[in-house]
Amino acid sequence: MTTIPAPRALAWAESHKEVAMLSYDPYAALAELRDFAPMTLTSTDFADGEALPLTAWSAGRGGADLSPQLSWSGAPEGTKSFAISCFDPDAPTGSGYWHWAVFNIPADVASLAAGAGSAGSLALPAAAMMLPNEAGTEHYIGAAPPAGTGTHRYFFVIDALDVDTLDIAPGSTPAILGFNRHFHSLARGVLIGTATP
């Protein structure tokens, strides 16, 4: 096995860091495991692949911790509820960073206003449940990419589910939601926003 000398390996890693980070799609492998029908997820606040608005950044970084406006279409017959999450796979953690997770959104809902992910927001349907983000708080937490880590992507993902409710205990992690919704998803839509330190 060929070993790259440490200085060269470090230089290569630094020069390819952005490419490596932006090539990883955490939802691609899941799509190979199940045949999800496509849905369309859009926002009036940003376009797919474009920068998040400042309001969707962390308050500590000049933002307002407001979840962006979201609208969706294309839910198939048999949809009984929706689940939405926001995940940053580019966080320097080895396991990404969950910014938001909400489920049990009724099937007759097709959009959420900006700020629906705020604590105590009346813009979120009464039946919906939010789970703690990585900071341990039950609301949307805005983008805050650390300096030197390149552009981060924020995967806003909606799943159309075949059940009215998911039996998930309050305080569970977003990963538990991800596991449960995987087995009940009829369709999925992805919208990616970016943020650069």
C-alpha positions in Angstrom: 0.0 0.0 0.0 1.3 3.4 -1.0 1.6 6.0 1.8 1.4 9.7 1.0 4.0 11.7 3.0 2.3 13.7 5.8 3.0 17.2 4.3 1.7 16.2 0.9 -1.3 14.4 2.3 -2.2 17.6 4.3 -1.8 19.8 1.3 -4.0 17.4 -0.8 -6.7 17.3 1.8 -6.7 21.1 2.1 -6.9 21.6 -1.7 -9.7 19.1 -2.0 -11.6 19.9 1.1 -14.4 21.9 -0.6 -14.8 19.3 -3.4 -15.0 16.4 -0.9 -17.5 18.1 1.4 -19.8 19.2 -1.4 -19.9 15.8 -3.0 -21.3 13.9 0.0 -25.1 13.5 -0.2 -26.4 11.8 3.0 -29.8 11.1 1.3 -28.4 9.4 -1.8 -27.7 6.1 -0.1 -31.1 6.1 1.5 -32.7 6.5 -1.9 -30.9 3.3 -3.0 -32.4 1.4 -0.1 -36.0 2.5 -0.9 -37.7 3.7 -4.0 -39.0 7.1 -2.9 -41.3 8.9 -5.3 -40.1 12.5 -5.9 -41.8 15.5 -4.4 -41.1 19.2 -5.0 -39.9 21.3 -2.0 -39.4 25.0 -2.6 -39.0 28.2 -0.6 -39.8 31.9 -1.3 -36.7 32.7 0.8 -34.0 30.9 -1.3 -33.6 28.8 -4.4 -32.2 25.3 -4.5 -28.4 25.3 -4.2 -28.3 29.0 -3.3 -27.4 30.9 -0.2 -29.8 30.9 2.8 -31.2 34.3 3.8 -29.5 35.9 6.8 -32.7 35.4 8.8 -32.1 31.6 8.6 -28.6 32.0 10.1 -27.9 31.7 13.9 -28.7 34.8 16.0 -25.1 34.5 17.2 -23.9 35.0 13.6 -26.1 38.0 12.8 -29.2 36.0 11.8 -32.5 35.4 13.5 -32.8 31.6 13.8 -35.9 31.7 11.6 -36.8 28.6 9.6 -37.3 29.6 6.0 -40.7 29.5 4.3 -41.3 26.1 2.7 -43.9 24.8 0.2 -44.3 21.3 -1.2 -46.3 19.4 -3.8 -46.4 16.0 -5.4 -47.5 14.0 -2.3 -48.8 10.7 -3.6 -52.2 9.1 -2.8 -52.1 7.5 0.6 -50.1 10.3 2.3 -51.4 10.8 5.8 -48.8 13.1 7.3 -45.4 14.8 6.6 -42.1 15.1 8.4 -39.5 17.9 7.8 -35.9 18.2 8.8 -32.9 20.3 8.2 -29.4 18.7 8.3 -25.9 20.0 7.7 -23.7 17.1 6.5 -20.7 19.4 6.2 -20.4 20.3 10.0 -16.9 19.2 11.3 -18.4 16.6 13.6 -18.1 13.3 11.7 -21.9 12.9 12.1 -23.2 16.2 10.7 -25.5 18.6 12.6 -29.3 18.5 12.9 -30.8 22.0 12.8 -34.5 21.1 12.9 -36.9 18.2 12.9 -40.7 18.2 13.0 -43.2 15.5 12.3 -46.9 14.7 12.4 -47.7 17.6 10.1 -51.2 16.8 8.8 -51.6 15.7 5.2 -53.8 18.7 4.2 -50.9 21.1 5.0 -48.8 22.1 1.9 -46.6 24.9 3.3 -45.1 26.4 6.4 -44.5 30.1 6.9 -41.1 31.5 7.7 -40.4 31.2 11.4 -42.7 28.1 11.8 -39.8 26.4 13.5 -39.6 28.9 16.3 -40.3 27.8 19.8 -44.0 28.3 20.5 -44.8 29.3 16.9 -48.4 29.4 16.0 -47.5 28.9 12.3 -46.8 25.2 13.0 -49.9 23.0 12.9 -51.1 22.1 16.4 -50.6 18.3 15.8 -47.0 18.7 14.7 -44.2 17.8 17.1 -40.6 19.2 17.1 -37.6 17.3 18.4 -34.5 18.8 19.9 -31.8 20.0 17.5 -28.1 19.4 18.2 -28.1 22.2 20.8 -30.8 20.4 22.7 -33.6 22.9 22.0 -36.9 22.2 20.3 -36.9 24.7 17.5 -35.0 25.6 14.3 -31.5 26.7 15.0 -29.9 28.7 12.2 -26.7 28.2 10.1 -23.4 29.0 11.8 -20.6 27.4 9.7 -17.3 27.7 11.6 -14.5 29.7 9.9 -12.2 27.5 7.8 -14.7 24.8 7.1 -15.8 26.0 3.6 -19.4 26.3 2.3 -21.9 24.2 4.2 -25.1 22.8 2.8 -28.4 22.6 4.6 -30.6 19.8 3.4 -34.3 20.7 4.0 -36.1 17.4 3.5 -39.8 16.6 3.5 -41.2 13.1 3.5 -44.8 12.1 2.7 -45.7 9.4 5.2 -48.2 6.6 5.1 -49.2 7.1 8.8 -51.1 9.8 10.6 -48.6 9.9 13.4 -45.2 8.5 14.2 -44.8 6.9 17.6 -41.7 8.8 18.7 -41.0 9.8 22.3 -40.7 13.5 23.0 -37.0 14.5 23.4 -35.9 11.8 20.9 -33.1 12.8 18.5 -33.7 13.8 14.8 -31.9 10.6 13.9 -34.7 8.6 15.5 -37.1 10.5 13.4 -35.0 9.8 10.3 -35.0 6.0 11.1 -38.8 5.9 11.7 -39.8 8.0 8.7 -37.6 5.9 6.4 -39.9 3.0 6.8 -43.1 5.0 6.3 -42.0 7.3 3.5 -44.0 7.3 0.2 -42.2 10.2 -1.3 -39.4 12.7 -0.5 -38.4 16.2 -1.6 -35.1 17.9 -0.9 -34.2 21.6 -1.0 -30.6 22.6 -0.3 -29.5 26.0 1.0 -25.9 27.0 1.5 -23.9 29.2 4.0 -20.3 30.2 3.8 -18.3 31.4 6.8 
